Amino acid sequence: MQKVWIMDYETIRIAKVTGKCPACEDYADKNSTTPPKIAVMACEGACSRGEVARRAANMVTHRLARDETVRICLGGAFTKDTGQRNLVRRAAKVIAIEGCFIHCAARMMEGVIPDLKQVIVQADQVYDIDLPFGIDEVPDEMFTVYAYQVAEQVVRDHVNPAACCGGTDTATLFATGGCTPKRSGGCGE
């Protein structure tokens, strides 16, 4: 006998706005390339796990895989049908970096783009510590370390699987400003 999954939904009413953020739209226009880039979004949660996800998404798109990826403003893409949502629609691939199992970013975007196919990376499964809710309880340097671990895995597994990244220690991270390919051999050496 086949199981039937019944989905329960919430209905959300969001007031439409007539204006557009010029900076957001300029960014979307600039990154609406052919071929399309990989869209990267994060849950943006207010807790420490959301902070790791947010920083990891920024590291992927602004440092480690700048030419292949575009950073999505989740609020903009979810609340209005303009440039940010169009970047998601036309993306070569969509990656949602989630802080925890709630998968807020993925669920939000599926609400406005029902047939969206996306890769979900649950950040708190990548680093090896159970973070507290409050961001004040985690030293800023540790956010950088955990976010880099997540970002490096995203690039390695979902953006550029053919090229492995090294330099996961914080000294190399700060010295190079990002992912440095291994000089010899394959991944894990």
Order of alpha helices (4+ residues) and beta strands (2+ residues): alpha-beta-alpha-beta-alpha-alpha-beta-alpha-beta-alpha-beta-alpha-beta
